[in-house]
């Protein structure tokens, strides 16, 4: 009987886990974008910013006027 041993680097394993978790966190935004609807979200790639992405790939940093609900486009990032 033979036994196979697999050595896993902890950093590699954590990276794979984090990638899978990130996919799951993005799923609501991805569903909106795939449906042709812009999605707003936060991302570690742009810490501290609220982002709005459009189905065509444009990405903006945005702010929202609390009183009116108006989205204010601050800067185009992509």
Number of C-alpha atoms within 10 A of each C-alpha: 2 4 5 5 6 6 6 8 9 9 9 10 11 11 12 12 11 12 12 11 12 13 11 12 13 13 12 14 18 18 12 16 18 14 10 12 14 18 18 18 15 14 13 8 7 11 8 10 15 16 21 21 23 16 15 10 10 12 19 20 21 18 16 12 9 8 6 7 9 10 12 12 14 12 11 13 12 9
